[in-house]
C-alpha cells in the first residue's frame, strides 16, 4: 500500500486511519501487507526503531536524485512500513503548503505536486530493488495516483488498485510540470484532464474503489463528480464502493482510557458521568436532563456548517463543537458561542482525547455534510451510544437508518433543523425509541473485518483474471 499517511505514524485525516488499519485486518486473513510512505521529518527515529534498507537513485528533471529506503513497524501492530527518504520530505509537516480551492475541487500547490510525484517515482524505483515482490499494488488518493504512469516506464508488471478517499481533492499540475514529467496525454478527454493526478489514477489503474457504495454512485453524477464524472463513467465497470471500517479497539467505550468512566451497551449508566464531565469542561451548565448535541469535524466547506444558524439556539439543547479549518467557519461558531454562552461552546484545533470525551458524553451527533465519501464520526458516535443526525449522502446514507438515527436529504438549514428537532423531541418524550436507537447503534459491526474480506476477494480476482491496465 502506497499512501501519504498511515495512523498512528503520520496522520492528518481519515486517509491515515484507513491505511493504518486495513493492513492489519488483511493480515488477520493471511495477507502479507506492507505500507510505503514518505520519510517525513516528523517521524522520529528516537521514538521509532528505524533501520536503513538500501540507497537508490530516482530520475528527476533530467538528473539522478539520491534517495534511501528505511524500514520500521507501524506502532501497535506487526505491519511493516517502508519509508522513502529524500530532502523533499525533511520538513515537520506532511504538506509544504495549504490547499488551493478550484471551484468545488481543490488541490495542493506545485511544491506538493512535485513532492508527491517524486514519492511515486521513488516508490516504483524502490520496488525494483526490494526483496519483497507484491502481487498487488494498492495506492490511495491523489498523492499516489501517478504510480501507474511510472510503473509503465519501469516495465514492472503488477496489478494495481486505486482507492479514492475524496474525489474533490485532485492534485492539479501546471503545464510546466506536466511537460517536464513527459506524461502521456490521456486521449479522448479535455487537455486539463491529463494534468490531474486523480484522473490519471482512475484511468491508468486496473481497478478503482472508493470508500462507500453510495459515494461510488454519487461520483458518477455532475453534482458530485467535480469534473471527473466522465472519467469515472469510462471506468464504471471497474469501480466499486467498499465501506471503510473503524478501529473498534481504539474506539471502545468499555476500554477507552480518555473517558472519566467507561461504559458498555448493557450498562449505559456511566454515560451520564461522561456527559456531566463534558459540560463542565466546556463551561456549560451541568444538567444530565438536557440534550447535548455535538459536532467533531474539520471546519471546511464540505461539512455543511453554514446550515447551523442562530435559529438553532431556539432548540432545547446544548451545542458542543470541536474542530479546525477555515476561519470563516471558526468565526461563525465563535459568534454563536459568544452570543449564547449557556447553550453553545466551541474549541478549535484537534484533540484526540477531547474528541473521545465528546463522543461519549453527547446524546446527539451532527454531520450535515454537503458530501461525505464515508465518514467515521457517525460510526464512532454510534459506538459510544450517541445518536447521529446526518445528511443522507455517501457513507452517511450507508450507515445511518431509521433504526440507528435521523437523516435529512435536502441541503437546507430548515431540513437539518427539522431532523434535529425531531431527534431532540424523541430524546425527551420517547424514551423507548431513544433506548432502541442507542442500542441498535452500539450493536452495529463497523470493524474492518468484512471490508477486508471484500478487498481480499478483489485482490484474488485481479490476480486470477485481471489485466495490467
C-alpha positions in Angstrom: 0.0 0.0 0.0 1.3 3.4 -1.0 -0.1 6.5 0.7 0.8 9.9 2.1 -0.1 8.9 5.7 -0.8 6.0 8.0 -2.0 6.3 11.6 -0.6 6.4 14.2 2.8 7.0 12.5 1.7 10.1 10.4 -1.9 11.3 10.2 -3.8 14.3 9.0 -7.2 12.8 8.4 -9.3 9.8 7.6 -6.9 8.6 4.9 -4.4 7.9 7.7 -6.9 5.9 9.7 -7.7 3.7 6.7 -4.1 3.0 5.7 -3.2 2.4 9.3 -6.0 -0.1 10.0 -6.7 -2.0 6.7 -3.3 -3.8 6.5 -3.8 -5.4 10.0 -7.3 -6.6 9.0 -5.8 -8.1 5.9 -3.0 -9.6 7.9 -5.6 -11.4 10.0 -6.8 -13.0 6.7 -3.3 -14.2 5.9 -2.3 -11.4 3.6 1.3 -10.1 3.9 0.5 -6.4 3.6 3.2 -3.7 3.8 3.0 0.1 3.6 5.2 2.6 1.9 5.2 6.3 3.0 7.5 9.3 2.6 10.0 9.6 5.5 8.8 12.9 6.8 10.8 14.9 9.3 8.1 14.4 11.9 8.8 10.6 12.0 11.3 10.5 14.9 14.0 7.7 15.0 14.2 8.4 18.7 10.6 7.2 19.3 10.5 4.7 16.5 13.0 1.9 15.7 14.0 2.5 12.1 16.7 0.8 10.0 18.1 1.5 6.6 17.3 -1.0 3.8 19.3 0.5 0.9 20.1 3.6 -1.1 18.9 4.1 -4.7 18.5 6.7 -7.4 15.4 8.4 -8.8 15.2 10.2 -12.2 14.1 13.8 -11.5 14.0 16.6 -14.1 16.8 15.1 -16.3 19.1 14.3 -13.4 19.5 11.5 -10.9 18.5 12.2 -7.3 19.8 10.1 -4.4 17.2 8.6 -2.1 17.1 5.9 0.5 14.6 3.3 1.8 14.1 2.7 5.5 12.1 0.1 7.4 10.1 0.2 10.6 6.9 -1.3 12.1 3.6 0.6 12.4 3.2 1.3 16.1 0.8 -1.1 17.9 0.9 -3.6 15.0 3.1 -6.1 13.1 2.7 -4.2 9.8 6.0 -3.5 8.1 6.4 0.1 6.9 8.9 1.3 4.3 9.9 5.0 4.4 11.3 6.8 1.4 13.9 9.4 2.5 14.7 12.5 0.5 15.2 16.2 1.2 11.7 16.8 -0.2 10.2 15.3 3.0 12.6 16.5 5.7 10.1 19.1 7.0 8.0 18.5 10.1 4.7 18.7 8.2 3.1 16.3 5.7 2.3 19.2 3.3 4.6 22.0 2.2 1.7 24.5 1.7 -2.0 24.9 2.1 -4.9 23.9 -0.1 -6.0 25.9 -3.1 -9.7 25.9 -4.0 -10.6 25.5 -7.7 -14.4 25.8 -7.6 -15.8 22.6 -6.0 -12.5 20.8 -6.3 -9.2 21.7 -4.6 -5.5 21.0 -4.9 -2.2 21.5 -3.2 0.4 23.9 -4.5 3.0 22.9 -7.1 5.6 22.3 -4.3 3.4 19.4 -3.0 2.7 18.3 -6.6 6.4 17.9 -7.1 7.0 16.2 -3.8 4.3 13.5 -4.2 5.2 12.9 -7.8 8.7 12.3 -6.6 7.4 9.9 -4.0 5.5 7.9 -6.7 8.7 7.6 -8.8 10.8 6.7 -5.8 8.3 4.0 -4.7 8.5 2.4 -8.1 12.3 2.6 -8.2 12.5 1.1 -4.7 10.2 -1.8 -5.7 12.7 -2.7 -8.4 15.4 -3.3 -5.7 13.2 -4.5 -2.9 13.3 -8.2 -2.0 9.5 -8.1 -1.2 7.7 -8.7 -4.5 4.0 -7.9 -4.0 1.1 -9.4 -6.2 -0.9 -6.2 -5.8 0.0 -2.5 -5.5 -2.8 -0.7 -3.7 -2.4 3.1 -3.7 -4.5 5.7 -2.1 -5.8 9.1 -3.2 -4.3 11.8 -5.4 -0.8 11.7 -3.7 0.0 8.3 -5.2 -2.1 8.5 -8.4 0.9 8.8 -10.8 2.2 5.3 -9.7 0.7 3.5 -12.8 2.5 6.0 -15.1 5.8 5.3 -13.6 5.2 1.6 -13.4 4.7 1.5 -17.2 8.0 3.3 -17.7 9.8 0.8 -15.4 8.4 -2.3 -17.0 7.3 -3.7 -13.7 4.2 -5.8 -14.3 1.9 -5.7 -11.2 -1.8 -5.5 -10.7 -3.0 -2.1 -9.3 -5.9 -0.9 -7.2 -6.6 2.8 -6.7 -8.8 4.0 -3.8 -10.5 7.4 -4.0 -11.0 8.8 -0.5 -12.2 12.2 -1.5 -12.7 12.9 -5.2 -12.7 16.7 -4.7 -9.1 16.6 -3.6 -7.5 16.1 -7.0 -3.9 17.3 -7.3 -3.6 19.6 -10.3 -0.3 20.0 -12.2 0.7 23.2 -14.0 1.7 22.9 -17.7 5.4 23.3 -17.0 5.5 20.4 -14.5 3.4 18.2 -16.9 5.8 18.7 -19.7 8.8 18.2 -17.5 7.5 14.8 -16.4 6.8 13.8 -20.0 3.5 12.2 -19.0 1.3 10.7 -21.8 -1.7 12.7 -22.9 -5.0 11.0 -22.0 -6.8 10.6 -25.3 -10.5 11.2 -25.6 -10.6 13.8 -22.7 -10.0 17.6 -22.5 -6.3 18.6 -22.1 -6.7 19.6 -18.4 -7.7 16.0 -17.5 -4.2 14.9 -18.4 -2.8 17.3 -15.8 -5.0 15.9 -13.0 -3.4 13.3 -10.6 -6.8 11.9 -9.7 -7.9 11.4 -13.3 -4.7 9.6 -14.2 -5.1 7.3 -11.2 -8.7 6.4 -12.3 -7.8 5.9 -16.0 -4.5 4.0 -15.5 -5.2 1.6 -12.7 -6.6 -1.9 -13.0 -9.4 -1.4 -10.6 -10.8 1.6 -8.7 -12.5 1.6 -5.3 -14.0 4.3 -3.2 -15.0 4.3 0.5 -18.7 3.6 0.4 -21.3 2.1 -2.0 -23.4 5.3 -2.2 -20.4 7.5 -2.8 -19.4 5.2 -5.7 -22.8 6.0 -7.4 -22.7 9.7 -6.5 -19.4 10.5 -8.1 -20.7 9.4 -11.4 -23.1 12.4 -11.4 -22.3 16.1 -12.3 -23.3 17.2 -8.8 -20.6 15.1 -7.1 -18.2 14.2 -9.9 -16.4 17.6 -9.6 -15.4 17.5 -13.3 -14.3 13.8 -13.3 -17.7 12.2 -13.8 -16.9 11.5 -17.5 -13.5 9.9 -16.5 -15.2 7.7 -13.9 -18.0 6.8 -16.3 -15.3 5.4 -18.7 -14.2 3.0 -15.8 -17.7 2.4 -14.4 -17.4 -1.4 -14.6 -14.1 -1.3 -12.8 -15.4 0.9 -9.9 -16.7 -0.4 -6.6 -17.6 1.2 -3.3 -16.3 -0.6 -0.2 -17.3 0.9 3.1 -14.4 1.9 5.4 -14.1 0.2 8.7 -13.4 1.6 12.1 -10.6 0.7 14.6 -13.1 -0.8 17.1 -10.3 -1.4 19.7 -9.3 2.3 19.7 -13.0 3.5 19.7 -14.4 1.3 22.5 -16.3 3.0 25.4 -15.7 -0.1 27.6 -11.9 0.3 27.4 -11.3 3.9 26.4 -8.5 5.5 28.6 -9.7 9.0 27.7 -13.1 8.6 29.5 -13.9 9.6 33.0 -15.9 6.5 33.3 -16.1 3.6 30.9 -19.4 2.0 29.8 -20.9 -0.6 27.5 -24.2 -1.4 25.8 -25.6 -3.5 28.6 -24.8 -0.7 31.2 -25.1 2.9 29.9 -25.4 4.4 33.4 -21.8 5.8 33.3 -22.6 7.7 30.1 -24.3 10.3 32.3 -21.0 10.8 34.2 -19.2 11.5 31.0 -21.9 13.9 30.0 -21.6 15.9 33.2 -17.8 16.0 32.8 -18.2 17.2 29.2 -20.5 20.0 30.2 -18.0 21.1 33.0 -15.1 21.0 30.5 -16.9 23.3 28.1 -18.3 25.7 30.7 -21.9 24.7 30.1 -24.5 24.3 32.9 -24.2 20.8 34.2 -27.6 19.1 33.8 -28.0 15.4 32.9 -31.5 16.0 31.7 -30.5 18.4 29.0 -29.8 17.0 25.5 -26.2 17.6 24.4 -25.7 17.9 20.7 -22.1 17.8 19.4 -20.1 18.1 16.2 -16.4 17.0 15.8 -15.2 17.8 12.3 -12.8 19.6 10.0 -14.3 23.1 9.6 -14.5 23.2 5.8 -17.0 23.8 3.0 -17.7 20.1 2.6 -19.1 19.7 6.2 -22.2 21.9 5.8 -21.6 24.1 8.8 -23.4 27.1 7.3 -26.7 25.2 7.9 -26.3 25.8 11.6 -27.8 29.3 12.1 -29.0 31.4 15.1 -32.3 29.7 14.8 -30.8 26.6 16.3 -30.4 28.4 19.6 -34.2 28.1 20.0 -33.9 24.3 20.4 -34.0 22.9 23.9 -30.4 21.6 24.0 -26.7 22.4 24.4 -24.3 22.5 21.5 -20.6 21.5 21.6 -18.3 22.0 18.7 -14.7 20.8 18.2 -12.7 21.2 15.0 -10.2 23.2 13.0 -10.2 24.6 9.4 -11.3 27.7 7.6 -11.5 30.9 9.5 -15.0 31.6 8.1 -16.4 28.6 9.9 -14.4 29.1 13.1 -15.7 32.7 13.3 -19.3 31.5 12.7 -19.1 29.1 15.7 -17.2 31.7 17.8 -20.1 34.2 17.3 -22.7 31.6 18.3 -20.7 30.6 21.4 -20.3 34.3 22.4 -24.0 35.1 21.8 -25.4 32.0 23.6 -22.8 31.2 26.3 -25.1 28.9 28.2 -26.1 26.9 25.1 -23.2 26.9 22.8 -19.5 26.1 23.4 -16.7 25.6 20.8 -13.0 24.6 20.8 -10.7 24.9 17.9 -7.8 22.6 16.9 -7.8 18.9 17.2 -7.5 17.0 20.5 -7.9 13.2 20.2 -8.7 12.7 23.9 -11.3 15.5 23.9 -12.9 14.1 20.8 -13.4 10.8 22.6 -14.9 12.6 25.6 -17.4 14.4 23.2 -18.4 11.2 21.5 -19.0 9.5 24.9 -20.7 12.4 26.7 -23.1 13.6 24.0 -26.6 12.5 23.3 -26.8 13.5 19.6 -24.0 13.9 17.0 -24.3 16.1 13.9 -23.0 15.5 10.4 -24.8 17.9 8.0 -22.3 17.3 5.2 -22.6 18.5 1.6 -21.0 15.3 0.6 -19.3 12.6 2.7 -17.4 9.8 0.9 -17.6 7.6 4.0 -17.4 9.4 7.3 -16.2 8.0 10.6 -17.8 10.4 13.0 -21.2 8.8 12.7 -19.8 5.3 13.3 -17.8 6.4 16.3 -20.8 8.2 17.8 -22.9 5.0 17.5 -20.2 3.0 19.2 -20.5 5.4 22.1 -24.3 5.3 22.3 -24.7 8.7 20.8 -27.4 9.1 18.2 -26.4 10.6 14.8 -28.3 13.2 12.8 -26.9 13.2 9.3 -27.5 14.4 5.8 -28.3 11.3 3.7 -25.3 11.3 1.4 -22.3 9.0 0.7 -21.3 6.8 3.6 -23.7 8.5 5.9 -26.6 7.1 3.8 -25.0 3.6 4.0 -24.5 3.6 7.8 -27.4 5.6 9.4 -31.0 4.4 9.0 -34.2 4.8 11.0 -33.1 2.1 13.4 -30.0 4.0 14.4 -30.5 7.7 13.9 -32.1 10.6 11.9 -31.4 11.7 8.4 -32.4 14.6 6.1 -32.0 14.8 2.3 -32.1 18.4 1.2 -29.1 20.6 1.8 -31.1 23.3 3.6 -31.0 24.8 7.1 -34.7 24.0 7.6 -34.2 20.3 6.7 -31.4 20.0 9.3 -33.4 21.9 11.9 -36.4 19.7 11.4 -34.3 16.5 11.7 -32.5 17.7 14.8 -35.8 19.0 16.4 -37.3 15.5 15.8 -34.3 13.9 17.4 -34.4 16.2 20.5 -38.2 15.6 20.9 -37.5 11.9 20.8 -34.8 12.2 23.5 -37.2 14.0 25.8 -40.5 12.3 25.1 -39.9 8.9 23.5 -37.6 7.1 25.9 -38.3 3.6 24.5 -37.5 4.7 21.0 -34.3 6.5 22.2 -33.1 3.5 24.1 -33.7 1.4 21.0 -31.7 3.8 18.8 -28.8 3.8 21.1 -28.8 0.0 21.5 -29.0 -0.6 17.7 -26.2 1.8 17.0 -23.9 0.1 19.6 -24.7 -3.3 18.1 -23.5 -2.3 14.6 -20.4 -4.0 13.4 -18.1 -1.3 12.0 -14.9 -3.3 12.3 -12.6 -3.7 9.3 -13.2 -7.5 9.1 -15.9 -7.5 6.5 -14.4 -4.8 4.3 -11.0 -6.6 4.4 -12.7 -9.8 3.2 -14.2 -7.8 0.2 -10.7 -6.4 -0.6 -9.2 -9.8 -0.4 -11.7 -11.2 -2.9 -10.9 -8.3 -5.2 -7.2 -8.9 -5.0 -7.6 -12.6 -5.7 -9.9 -11.9 -8.7 -7.3 -9.5 -10.2 -4.5 -12.0 -9.7 -6.6 -14.7 -11.4 -8.0 -12.9 -14.3 -7.5 -9.1 -14.0 -5.5 -7.2 -16.5 -2.5 -4.9 -16.5 -4.1 -1.6 -17.4 
